[in-house]
Amino acid sequence: MRAIFVLFDTLNRHYLEPYGGTEMETPNFRRLADRSVRFDNHYVGSLPCMPARRDLQTGRLNFLHRSWGPLEPFDVAMTEVLKQAGIYSHMITDHYHYLEVGGAGYLNAFSSFEAVRGQEGDRWKADLVPPLEDWRAAYHPAQFSDRPGDMRYHNMVNRSQRLSEADFSSVQCFDLGCDFLDRNQAADDWFLQIETFDPHEPFDAPERLKEEFAAGGNGPVRDWPPYAKVTEGAAEADEMRANYKALLAHCDEQLGRLLDKMDALEMWDDTMLIVSTDHGFLTGEHGWWAKNKMPAYQEIAHIPLFIHHPAHAHRGGTAHGGLFQTPDLMPTILDAFGCEMPAAVRGRSLLPALADPGDPGHEAVIFGYFGGAVNVTDGCHAYFRYPEDMLGQCLYQYTLMPSHMLVPFGQEELGAATLTDDLDFAAGFPVLKVPVPPSSAWFQSHGPAVMEPSKSLLYNIEADPAQQTPVQDAAITDRMTALLCTEMTRQNAPPEAFGRLGLNIQKEA
């Protein structure tokens, strides 16, 4: 068996033609859908980027006990299991968060890896005498910075290195992916992950695609929406959406290059292909840009998944309605290689669903951000359960790798930490239980300090997929709350995770 996993970042499924998108053409996603099973009820798990990748590596949710952070010593990583079974794993990525303090361990879990530099605010090239006045004229004020260390500053430095389409990081990732296939087409027992940061913001696409989508005009570059409510005028908002479409079209082209290579090397008969994303993105829906701060609406949480498996190639071009989520991909890949499933895994393999179109999947799945709402869906309804007091809730992080996204945990956090040895998923490791004070770097950057407080919300996503009108129904709310508690218990949520939501684990689990 050989397997390829393509992971895009920030892929909004509502723009993809196989999922009913009508705003643009995505011909290579159509080609992919013809070759694979399209999963129509696939959801995120832990959010955002790095928590999602920990779910992918471990097959279990981590947002109930941990925010953004490294792979843990007690985690049983998918690629380590593959290594023990004699399966070679290779990562190709331009996702620069792996190279930050909070991304430790993920790349090293692969047999080998290649990292392409230069996306977003990646601190890549040192340009200490930049043409600031030229950049000030070229970029919208919201995207300009003259301060080294600022993401916007480094983004302008990075863009200055792109002299042709061949220099785009995503192009280089797929170049390397195709090269891997050329070199290893005769080999067996390997897993390849091709991971690109695109179409994550800023939406920097090749000029020809910007022209195609009328993105750019004669004004300053404005392709980096804020994580905030939409306050821009209609023309400026349309400009940013046009840039997203241009970058998504670029991703579609890169996917097409991989499909072409699989065609040329006749790989469809002996190679599994999985294509998905870590999360979606709001492009103005619900009056918001981006993610993190607002409720985890469908545009963020309901994500695309395509799987081609040689043994089920006859099902290409079909759809599956079972309920699944990100942690299911790890056991799916292990199952495909015949590996034993680690005890800590809470996801389930999707291979039975490929064989059985009627497989219902999970009864319910939960998803969310550490410290925010815990959200649950059964495929018909979505319930967002918020803490009553976002800023005053009791939170602990459980870790042996005390790092935030960019910095280690601070003295105030670690000075009050204790050790606990009763975590079912920690394999007997004593683990730090770290309180979360308001001074925490995470609290201020991705946590309650920036999350929009909200009351708990219930939606009928079958009748109201755009989630325009919350439902007031006590019986449905009680049923969804019971499903939420059951899943939190199954995922070994710590006691305070129930308490902060006003739930009683003994009574409602």
N, C-alpha and C positions, 0 to 999 in steps of 0.2 A: 504494500500500500504506500502511496505517496499522497500528500495533502498540501494544498495551498490555502492559506487564509489571508484574504485581503481586508484590511481594516481602514476604512475612511474615518475621518474625524468630522463631526458636526454635519452629518448627512441627513437633511430633512426629507423624509420619505414622501412627503406630500408633493414634492417637485418631480418625483420619478414617474415616468409613464407606466411602468408595470403596476404601480400603486394608484393609478388613476390621475396622475398629474397631467395637467393640460396647458401649463404656462410655458413649457419649453419641450424640445425634443431631447430624449436621452436614448439614442439608438443602441448604444452598447449595453445599457442596462436592459433594453428589450432583448438583445441577443442573449444576455445572461439568463433572463427569465425563461427564454425558450429552452435553455439547456438544463435548467435547475427547477427545484421546487421553491416556490415563493411562499414564505411564511407571513400570513396576514395578521397574526396576533402575537407579534414578538415585541417584547418590552425591555427597557433598560433594567438595571439593578441598582448598583451604587453609582452616584454621580458626584462630580463630573469626571474629567479625563482619567486621572490616575486611579481613583477608586474603581472606575469601570474596568481598568486594566488589571487591577488586583482580582476582581471578580472573574475575569477571563482566565487568569492563571490558576486560580484556586477552586473555581467551581462553587463558590459560596459568596453570599453577601457580606460586605464589610462595613457598610455605612451605619449600621446599628451600634457599632463600637469604635469606629475609627474614621477620621477625616482623610484628607489627602496625605499619603505617606508611602514609604518604601515597601518592598516586599519583606515580610517578616521572617525571622529565623524559624518560627513554628509553622509557617505556611508550607503546604505540600504543593509545589509548583508543577503545573502540567508538563513543562519541558523537562523537569528533573525526572518525572515518571517516565517520559519518553526515552530519556538517556538510559535509564536503568533497563529499559526493554530493548536497547540497541537501536533506537530510532534517532537519527541525526536531526537536529533542529537548527534552523538558520533564520535570523531576523534581519530585515532590511527596513530602516525607518528614518524619517526626518522629523519624528516627534521629539522635539528637543527637551521636553519636560523629563525625559528619561535621564538627561545629563545633569539635572538639578539635584539639590540635596534631597528633595522629596521623591525622587525617582530611582533611588538606589536599588540595585539587585535585580531589576527586571531583565535588562539586557544580558547580564551575566548568567541568567538561568538558561539561556540558549547555548547550544554547542558552539556557535559562532554568531557574530553579528556585524552589520555594517551600518554606520550612522552618517546620514547626510545632514549638513548644517545649513542654517540660514532662514528658517521659518520664523514668522512673527517677530518677537523680541529676543530671539536667540542671540546671546552675547558671543558673537562669532568673530568678526573681523574688528581690528582696532584701527579706527579712523579718527585720529586726534585733531586733525585739521580739516574737518569736513566743510563742504560748501554750504554753510548754514543759510545764507541769504537766498541761494538758489532753491534750497529745500523749503524755506519759508514761503517762497512764491509758489512752489509746486504743490504743496500739501495744504489741505484744509487746516485751519487753526486747531481743530480738535485732534488732528493727527500729527501735529508738529511738536517737537521738543528739542531744546538745545542742551539737555542735561544727560551726559553719559550715565548709564545705569538705568535710565528710563526706557521702558519697552518701546515707546514710540521712536525714540532716538535710534535705538539699535535696529528697529524695523527699517528706518530710512537708510542706515548703513548697509543692511542686508540687501535691500532692493538695488542699491547702487552697484552691487556685484553681478546682477543679472543682465548680461549683455545680449542674450538670445534665449529662445525658448528652451534650448538644451540646458541652460543654467538653472531652470526652475527645479526646486528640490523634488517635487513630485515626479517630474520627468526623470530625474536621476534615480529615484527609487524604482520606477518601473524599468528603466534601463538595466539596473542591477538585478532586478527580478528576472527579466528575460535572459540575462547573462547566466544567472544561476541555472535556469532551465536548460539552456544550451549546454552548459558544462556537465549537468547531472542527469540528462534525459535517460541515460542508460542505467542509472542507479535506482535502487529500491530502498524502501524504509527511510524516508525523509519527510520532514515537515518544514514548510517554508511560510513565514509570515511576512507579507509585504504591507507596510503600514505607512500611510501618508497623512500628514497634518491637514491637508486640503480635504474639503472646502472650509476649514476653520477660518475665522476672520484673522487678519484683514483679508478681504476678498480680492487678492492680487492675482489677476489672470493675464494671460498673454494679450497683447494689444488687439490682435485680429479678432479675438473673442469678445473683448470689450466693445469693439466696433459693431460686431454682429448683434449684440444685445443693447446697443446704444448706451453703453456705460462709459461715462467719462466726459463727453462733451468738451468744452473749452475751459471748464472751471478747474479749481484745484482738486487734487485727489481726495475723494471722500468714499472710502470703501471699508471703514472700520467702525461698525456701529457700537455704541456704548452699551454696557450692561445696565439698562435703564428703561424707563418709559419713553415712548415715542413722543418727542417734542419737536422734531424737525418738521419743516414744511413738506407738502406733498412731493414737490420736485426732488428735494434732497433725499427723502425716504425712498422714492422710486429709484433714485440713483444707486443707493446702497443695495436694494433688491436686485437691480440689474447686474451689479457687480457679483452678487452671490450666484446668479444664474450663469454668468460668464465663467466663474470658477468651477461651478458644478459641471458645465459643459466640458471644461478642461479635464475634470476627473473622469467624465464619461469617455473621453478620448484615451486617457491612460488605461482605463479598464479595457477598452477595445484593443489596445496593443497587447495586453496579456492574453485576451481571448484569441487574437490572431496567432500568437506564439503557441498556444495550446493546440490550435487547429494545425499549424505547420508541423508540430512535433507529434501529432496524433496522440494526445495525452488523455483524451476524454474517457478512454476505455480502462485506464488504470490509475487515474488521479482524481481525488476528491477536491472540490473547490467550494470554499465558503466565502461569502462576501457580506459584510455588515458594517456597522458603525458603533461608536461608543454612546452617542446621544444625538438628538436633533437640535433644533435651534429655532427661536422665534424671529421671524422677519417682519414684525409689525402686528402679528396676530395678537389679540387680547390687549392691544395697545402697548406691547412690550417688544424690545430687542433682546435677543440672546437667551440666557439661561441663568441659573443659580439663585436669582433674587425672588422670582415670582413662583407661583404654583407650577408644579411639573405637568403642564398641559400636554395634550397628545402630541403636539408638534415637537416636544422635547423627549417625551417618554416612549412614544410608539414608533419603533424604529424598523428599518428594513432588514430582512435576512433572506439570502438566497443560498441554497445548498444543492450542489451536484455531487452525486455519489455514483460511481460506475455500476454498482449492483442495482441501482434504482434509476438508471438513465431513462427508462421507459416512462418515468413520471415527469420528465422535463416538460416545462410549459404548463404545469398544474400549480394550484394553490393549496395551501394547508391552513385550516382555520383553528388549529389547536393553540392553546395559550402557553407561550414559552417566554424565556428571558435570557439575558446575557450569561448568567452563570451556567446555563445549559450547554454552552459551546465547549467548555473544557471537558466534561464527560463525553460529549459527542466525539471529540477528536480522540480521546483515549480509547473509546469504544471502537472507533474505526481501525485503530492499530492493535486491538485485542489486549489492551493493558488492563491491569486490575485497578478497580476504582478505589481511591483513598477513602478512608472512613469519614473524613471531614467534609467530603463533597455533599452539597445539598441540591445542586442542579441535577437534571436527568438527561440522559442521552436522547438525542433527536433521531437516532437511527431507526428506532421502532416507528416513529412518526413518518419517516420516509417510506416505510413498508406499508403503513396503515393510514390511509387518508382520513379515517374516522377517529384517529387517536385524539382525545380531547386535550391532552397535555395536562397542565396543572389546573387544580380547581381554582386557585387564585395565586397571584404573585404580588410581592410588595417591592417598592422602590423608593428612592429618595436621596436627599443630601443629609449628611451627618448634622444633627442639630436642628434640622428643619422638620417639615411635615413627614410623617411616614404615610405613604400612599399605597393603596391596594386596588387591584382590579380583578374582576372575574371574567373579563371580556365583554360584559354587558354594561356594568357600572364601574365608575372610578370614584373612589372616596379618598379625599385628602384630609388626614387627621393632623391638625396643628396643635402644638402646645399652647396652653392658655397664656403663658407668659414667655414670649420668645427670648427676652433679655435676661430673665431671672431663673430660667430652667436649670435643673441639676444635670450636668454633663460630665462624663469621664471618657478619656481616651485610653484604650488598652493596647499597649505597644511594647516592643523591645527595640524599636527603631524610632526614637523620639525626635522626629524631624517633621517640620511643616514643608510646604511647597519649596520655599527658598531658604529657610533658616532652621537651625535646630530649635527644639523646645527651649523656653527660657527658664531662668532660675526660679521664678514664681511658680511655674508649672511643675518642674521636677522637684523643687524643694518640698512640695506637698504630696509627692507621689508615694504610693505604697505598693507592695507586691501582692498579687493574687495568684493562686494556683488552681482555681476552680473553673477555668474556662474550658468547656468541652472541646472546642476546636483547637486548643493550644497544645495538645499532645503532651500534657504534663509539664510544660514549660512554666516556670514562674514568670508572670507578666506584669509590667508596670501598669498600675491603675492611676492615671494622671488627671487631676481635676482641671477643668477648663475655666480659667478666670477671664474676665473681659479684656485683660491685657494680652491675652494669647494672640500670636500672629495670625492664627487661623480664624479666631473669633472676629478679628477686625477685617480680614481680607475676603474670606469665603463664608463666614459664619453668621450668627444672629445679628451682628452689628450692621450687616448689609442686606440681610434677607427682609423681604417685605412681610410684615406681620399680616396674618389672615385668619379668618375664622375657618373652621373645618367646612369642606365643600363636598357635595355629592353630585355626580353627573350621570345621566344615562347616555353612554357613549355610542350605543347603537342608534338611538333615536336622535341624538344631538352630538354627532362626532366632533363638531367644532367647539363644543362645550361653551355655548352661549348662555344657557339658562340652567342654573343650579336647581336640583330637585330637593323638595322638602318632603321626606317620607321617613317616618320614624322606624317602620318595620325594615325597610331596605337598609337604613343606616345601622340598625342593630345587627343585621345579617353581615354587612360588610365589616363592621367592627369585630364581630366574631371571627371572620376570616382573617382579618388583620392580626388579631391576637394569636390565632393558631399558627400563622406563618412566622410571626416574631418569635414564638416559642420554638418552632422547628429550626429557626436560624440561630438559636442560642442567644437571643438578645439579652443584655444584662438587665437586672431588675429596674434600674432607674430609667431605662428606655421606655418601660411601661408607665412608670410614675409620672414622667414629664408630660405624657399625653393624657393623663387622667384615667389610665386603664389599670385594672386589677388583674394581674397575671393569673392568680388562682381562680378567680371568678369567671374571667372571660376567655381564657385560653382554651 
